[in-house]
Amino acid sequence: MDVTRLAAEDTRRAARVLGETRGAALAGERPKVAPRPVIRDSWDRTARGGVDPDHDFRADVLSLDEVERRRQTSRLRHVLPVLHEGLLPYADSGQHIVIVADAEGRVLWREGSPVGLRRADGQGLGIGGDFREEVVGTNGVGTPLVARRPLQVVSAEHFVRTLQSWACTGAPITDPRDGRLLGAVDVSGPLESHHPATLALVGSVAKLAEARLRDLHLSSLERLRAVAAPVLARIDGRAAAVDTAGWTAAVTGMPYTRRLALPKSLSHGRRRLPHLGTCQVEPLPGGWLIRPGTEWPAGDDTTRVVLDLAHPRRSTVTASGAAGSWTHGLSPRHAELLYLLALHPTGRSAAALADDMFGDPARTVTVRAEMSRVRRYMGALLEHRPYRFTDGTEVDLLLPDDPLDLLPHSLAPGVVRARGGALHG
C-alpha cells in the first residue's frame, strides 16, 4: 500500500492505518500493513536509542546567540535565496512552513504561512529546535539527515505522538566540494494538506541548492587563482595554490591535480602532506600556497602582516612570506577589528571586542558575525577563543602622521581611546 498517496486521498483512513502499523510495530507484533523500509529502519534506530514514543522531551533549544553563530558559519546561508524561491510560494499557498536545519538537526531558519508558523510554535518547531532522530525520533528533518536521501514522513510514521498531525518532507543538502553533510531543508504542514508530489519538489530544490554551492565554489577558485597568479609567477620551482578544502586553483612546475589531500587542521609553516612529503605551507586569501620538496632556511616560517591604516580613506592588509605576498582591501569595520587585534597581541574575547567596538560587551553576536567574514580571507592568520593573530605572524602597523586621521570615521570606543592616547602620548 502506498501510504503517502493514501494520505493525499483519504487523510482519516491513512492516519488510522499508519496508527495501527505504528502501534503493532511498537508492541513487537506483525502489522497488517508493513511500514515502508526506510521508516521501519528509522523506528528501529529510534527504539534502540530509548526515545519515548508517547512524550516529546525536547527542552534544549539553542540560544539566539548560538543560532546566529551557526548561521554565520554555515554554508547553507549562501543558498537561502534558492530555497526560499523554490519552496516559499508553495508554503505560503497553504498552511506549510519551510525549515532549514544544520547537520545536527538544529533549526536555523524558518519561514512560511502565518497559520503554519503559529501552529508550529505550539509544537516545538521553532528556531533553535532539536530535530535529531536520536532525540525526537523519526521526522522530516532528522531522518533524511541519517538516511542521506529525500523523504516524506506522514502522520503516525512520526515516532513521537506529538508530531503525528504533521506531514513532513525533507531532503539533505551536501557540500559539493567534499560530500560533507551541511543540513536539511524541510516543508511541513497539516496532514490534510499533504501531497505526494511535495517529495519531488523538495528534492529538486535541494539539488538546485547544491548546484548553487558548486557555482560559488568555482567562483571562489577563480578569485584564488587571480590572487595566486603573481605569486606563482615569482616562484622558481614547484608550487600549487589550493583552497581550504584542497581543490586546486593553479599550479606551477608540477602536474595539475584536481584536488590535494590536506589534513583536517592545517596551519602555515613546514608540514608533511600526503603524496607530497615535506612542504612549505603559506596562507592565501581563501586558501593555501603549497611548495613541496624544497629546503628553507631557519626562521623562514614567519609570515609578516602589514596593516596599512596610514590613509584616512583606504585601509589594506598585506601578508608576505617566503614565496611572495598578497594584499586585500579592508572595509571600515574590518579595519577596526584588525587594528584592535593588533593592539592586543595576547587576544580578545568576543565580549571584549564587542566592548571595544560598541561599548557593549553583550553584542557578541555582531562581533562573531564580522569576525567570521574576516576569517574568510585571514583565516590562516587568525586564531579564535580568544581572537588573535597566530603564533609565527609578525604584525606591523602603518599609522597616519596625524592621530586624528586614524580611522577618522570610526566611533568604536577602542579606536577612539587609541586616538586619544596618541594625541597625549
C-alpha positions in Angstrom: 0.0 0.0 0.0 1.3 3.5 -0.9 0.6 5.3 2.3 1.8 8.6 1.0 -0.7 8.5 -1.8 -3.4 7.2 0.6 -2.7 10.2 2.9 -3.4 12.5 0.0 -6.7 10.8 -1.0 -8.1 9.8 2.4 -6.5 11.5 5.4 -8.5 9.8 8.1 -8.0 6.3 6.7 -4.3 6.9 6.2 -4.0 8.2 9.8 -5.8 5.1 11.1 -3.8 2.6 9.0 -0.5 4.2 10.0 -1.5 4.4 13.6 -2.3 0.7 13.6 1.0 -0.1 11.9 3.0 2.0 14.4 1.1 0.5 17.4 1.8 -3.0 16.2 5.4 -2.3 15.5 6.0 -0.8 18.9 4.3 -3.7 20.6 6.6 -6.1 18.7 3.7 -7.5 16.7 3.4 -8.0 12.9 1.3 -5.2 11.5 -1.3 -5.8 8.8 0.3 -3.1 6.7 4.0 -3.2 6.8 5.8 0.2 7.3 8.0 1.4 4.5 11.5 0.0 4.8 13.1 3.5 5.4 10.5 4.2 8.1 10.9 0.7 9.7 14.7 1.2 9.9 14.2 4.6 11.5 11.8 3.2 14.1 14.3 0.5 14.9 17.1 3.0 15.4 14.8 5.3 17.5 13.6 2.5 19.7 17.1 1.2 20.3 18.1 4.8 21.3 15.4 4.9 24.0 13.2 7.7 22.6 9.8 7.7 24.3 7.1 7.4 21.6 4.4 9.0 23.8 6.3 12.0 25.1 8.3 14.7 23.5 11.0 15.6 26.0 12.9 18.2 23.9 13.9 21.1 26.0 17.4 22.0 24.8 16.6 25.0 22.5 19.6 26.9 21.2 20.1 30.4 22.4 19.7 33.2 19.9 23.4 33.9 20.2 24.3 30.3 19.3 21.7 30.2 16.5 23.3 33.4 15.0 26.8 31.9 15.4 25.8 28.8 13.5 24.0 30.8 10.8 27.2 32.8 10.1 29.4 29.8 9.9 27.0 27.6 7.9 27.4 27.4 4.1 23.6 27.0 4.0 23.4 30.8 4.3 24.6 31.1 0.7 21.6 29.0 -0.6 18.7 30.6 1.3 17.5 32.6 -1.7 17.4 29.3 -3.8 15.4 27.5 -1.0 13.1 30.4 -0.5 12.4 30.9 -4.2 11.7 27.3 -4.7 9.6 26.5 -1.7 8.1 29.6 -0.1 5.4 30.1 -2.8 4.2 26.5 -2.1 4.3 27.1 1.7 2.5 30.4 1.6 -0.3 29.0 -0.5 -1.3 26.6 2.3 -0.5 26.1 6.0 3.0 25.0 5.5 6.4 26.1 6.9 9.9 25.8 5.4 12.6 24.7 7.8 16.3 24.8 7.2 18.4 22.9 9.7 22.1 22.3 10.1 23.8 18.9 10.1 22.9 18.4 13.8 19.2 18.8 13.1 19.0 22.3 14.7 16.5 24.7 13.1 18.4 27.8 11.9 15.9 29.4 9.6 12.1 29.0 9.4 9.5 30.8 7.2 6.0 30.1 5.9 2.4 31.0 6.2 1.2 32.8 9.4 -1.2 29.9 10.2 1.6 27.3 9.8 4.0 29.3 11.9 1.5 29.7 14.7 0.8 26.0 14.7 4.5 25.2 14.6 5.2 27.4 17.6 2.9 25.3 19.7 4.7 22.0 18.8 8.4 22.7 19.1 9.1 23.6 15.5 10.8 26.9 16.4 14.2 28.4 15.8 16.9 26.5 17.6 14.7 23.4 18.0 16.3 20.0 18.0 15.2 17.5 15.4 17.9 14.9 15.6 16.4 11.5 15.1 18.0 10.2 18.3 16.2 13.0 20.2 12.7 13.2 18.7 12.5 10.0 16.6 11.5 9.6 13.0 10.8 13.0 11.5 11.2 15.0 8.3 14.4 16.7 9.3 16.4 14.2 11.4 15.6 11.1 9.4 16.7 12.5 5.9 19.9 13.5 7.6 20.5 9.9 8.7 19.2 8.3 5.5 21.0 10.8 3.3 18.0 10.9 0.9 14.8 12.9 0.4 12.0 11.5 2.5 8.4 12.1 3.4 7.2 11.3 7.0 3.4 11.2 7.2 1.2 11.2 10.2 1.9 8.2 12.5 5.2 7.5 10.6 6.5 10.1 13.1 7.8 8.1 16.1 6.7 10.6 18.7 3.0 11.0 19.0 3.0 14.8 19.3 4.2 15.2 15.7 1.6 12.9 14.1 -0.7 15.7 12.9 2.1 16.7 10.5 3.1 15.6 7.1 6.8 16.5 6.6 9.0 16.3 3.5 12.8 16.8 3.9 15.9 16.5 1.9 19.6 16.6 2.9 22.0 19.2 1.4 25.6 18.2 1.0 28.7 20.3 0.2 29.7 19.5 -3.4 33.4 20.2 -2.5 33.8 17.2 -0.2 30.4 15.5 0.2 30.1 16.7 3.8 26.5 16.9 5.1 25.6 20.6 5.6 22.0 20.1 6.8 18.5 19.6 5.5 15.5 21.6 4.1 12.0 20.5 5.1 8.5 21.5 4.2 5.9 20.7 6.9 2.2 21.2 7.0 -1.0 19.7 8.4 -1.8 16.1 7.4 -4.8 17.1 5.4 -2.7 19.3 3.1 -0.3 16.5 2.2 0.6 15.8 -1.4 3.0 13.1 -2.7 4.4 15.5 -5.3 6.0 17.5 -2.5 8.8 14.9 -2.3 9.9 15.7 -5.9 9.7 19.4 -5.3 11.8 19.4 -2.1 14.3 17.0 -3.6 14.7 19.1 -6.7 15.1 22.4 -4.8 17.8 20.7 -2.6 19.7 19.7 -5.7 19.4 23.3 -7.0 20.9 24.5 -3.7 23.8 22.1 -4.1 24.3 23.4 -7.7 24.4 26.9 -6.4 27.1 25.9 -3.9 29.1 24.3 -6.7 28.9 27.6 -8.7 30.1 29.5 -5.6 33.0 27.1 -5.2 34.1 27.6 -8.8 33.9 31.4 -8.4 36.0 31.2 -5.2 38.6 29.2 -7.1 38.7 31.9 -9.8 39.3 34.6 -7.2 42.0 32.5 -5.6 43.6 31.9 -9.0 43.7 35.7 -9.6 45.4 36.3 -6.3 47.8 33.4 -6.7 48.9 34.1 -10.3 51.5 36.8 -9.5 52.8 34.8 -6.5 53.3 31.7 -8.6 55.0 33.7 -11.4 57.8 34.6 -9.0 58.4 31.0 -7.8 61.2 29.1 -9.4 60.2 25.5 -8.6 57.1 23.5 -7.7 54.0 25.2 -6.1 50.3 24.9 -6.0 47.5 27.3 -4.9 44.6 25.4 -3.3 41.5 26.3 -1.4 40.9 25.3 2.2 39.3 22.0 1.0 42.4 21.2 -1.1 40.8 22.0 -4.5 43.5 23.3 -6.9 43.2 26.8 -8.3 46.6 27.0 -10.1 50.0 25.2 -10.2 53.5 25.9 -11.4 56.4 23.5 -12.1 54.3 20.4 -11.2 51.4 18.3 -12.8 47.9 19.6 -12.2 46.0 17.6 -9.7 42.3 18.4 -9.3 42.5 18.2 -5.5 45.2 17.7 -2.9 44.7 15.7 0.2 45.0 18.1 3.2 44.9 17.3 6.9 41.7 18.4 8.7 43.6 21.1 10.6 46.3 22.8 8.5 48.5 25.8 9.6 51.3 27.6 7.9 54.9 26.5 8.1 56.7 23.3 7.3 54.2 20.5 7.1 54.2 16.9 5.8 51.4 16.4 3.3 50.1 13.1 1.8 51.7 12.3 -1.6 53.9 15.4 -1.5 56.1 14.9 1.5 57.6 17.9 3.3 56.1 21.2 2.1 56.2 24.8 2.9 52.6 26.0 3.5 51.7 29.7 3.4 48.3 31.4 3.6 46.5 33.0 0.7 43.1 34.7 0.9 40.7 31.7 0.8 43.3 29.1 0.6 47.0 28.0 0.8 50.2 28.2 -1.2 51.9 24.8 -1.0 55.5 24.4 -2.1 56.7 20.8 -2.0 60.2 19.4 -1.8 62.3 22.5 -1.1 64.6 23.3 1.8 64.1 26.6 3.6 66.4 28.4 6.0 65.7 28.6 9.7 63.1 31.3 10.5 61.5 31.1 7.1 58.2 30.0 8.6 57.4 33.6 9.7 54.6 35.4 7.9 54.6 39.2 8.1 51.3 41.0 8.1 51.2 44.8 7.4 48.1 46.6 8.4 48.2 49.8 6.5 45.9 52.5 8.1 48.1 55.4 7.0 45.5 56.7 4.5 42.2 58.0 6.0 40.0 56.7 3.3 41.8 53.5 2.3 42.9 50.6 4.5 44.6 47.4 3.4 46.2 44.3 4.9 49.2 42.7 3.2 50.6 39.2 4.1 54.0 38.2 2.9 56.1 35.0 3.3 58.9 33.2 1.6 57.1 32.8 -1.7 55.6 36.3 -2.1 52.8 38.5 -0.9 49.1 39.4 -1.4 47.1 42.5 -0.5 43.4 42.8 0.5 41.4 46.0 0.8 39.5 46.4 4.1 36.1 47.7 4.8 36.0 50.3 7.7 34.6 47.7 10.1 37.2 45.1 9.3 39.9 47.7 9.5 38.7 48.5 13.1 38.7 44.8 14.1 42.2 44.0 12.8 43.5 47.2 14.3 42.1 46.3 17.7 43.6 42.8 17.4 46.9 44.3 16.6 46.7 46.4 19.7 46.1 43.3 21.8 48.5 40.5 20.7 47.5 38.2 23.5 44.0 38.2 22.2 40.5 39.5 22.8 37.3 37.6 23.7 34.1 38.2 21.7 32.8 40.2 24.7 36.0 42.3 24.9 35.9 43.0 21.2 32.2 43.9 21.5 33.1 46.4 24.2 35.9 47.8 22.1 33.6 48.1 19.0 30.3 49.2 20.5 30.9 49.9 24.2 28.6 47.0 24.9 30.1 43.6 25.8 26.7 41.9 25.2 26.9 42.4 21.4 28.9 39.3 20.8 26.6 38.1 18.0 27.6 41.0 15.8 31.3 40.6 16.6 31.3 36.9 15.8 29.4 37.5 12.5 32.0 40.1 11.4 35.0 38.0 12.6 33.5 35.1 10.6 33.7 37.3 7.5 37.3 38.5 8.3 38.4 34.8 8.7 37.3 34.0 5.2 40.4 35.8 3.9 42.5 35.9 7.1 41.6 32.5 8.5 45.1 31.0 8.4 46.5 34.0 10.2 43.9 34.4 13.0 43.0 32.3 16.0 39.7 32.4 17.9 38.8 31.9 21.6 40.3 34.4 22.0 40.6 36.2 18.7 44.3 37.0 17.9 46.9 36.7 15.3 48.5 33.3 15.1 51.9 32.4 16.5 54.6 33.0 13.9 52.9 36.0 12.5 54.6 39.4 12.8 52.2 42.3 12.6 53.3 45.8 11.6 51.0 48.8 11.9 51.3 51.7 9.4 49.6 54.7 11.0 48.9 58.2 9.8 51.2 61.1 10.9 48.2 62.9 12.5 46.5 60.7 15.1 43.1 62.3 14.1 43.5 60.6 10.7 43.5 57.2 12.3 40.3 55.6 11.0 38.7 59.1 11.2 35.1 58.0 10.8 35.3 55.3 13.4 33.2 55.7 16.6 34.4 52.4 18.1 35.4 53.1 21.8 38.7 51.1 21.4 39.7 53.2 18.4 38.7 56.5 20.0 40.8 55.6 23.1 43.8 54.8 20.9 43.4 58.1 19.0 43.3 60.0 22.3 46.3 58.1 23.7 48.3 59.0 20.6 47.4 62.7 20.9 48.5 62.8 24.5 51.4 60.4 24.2 
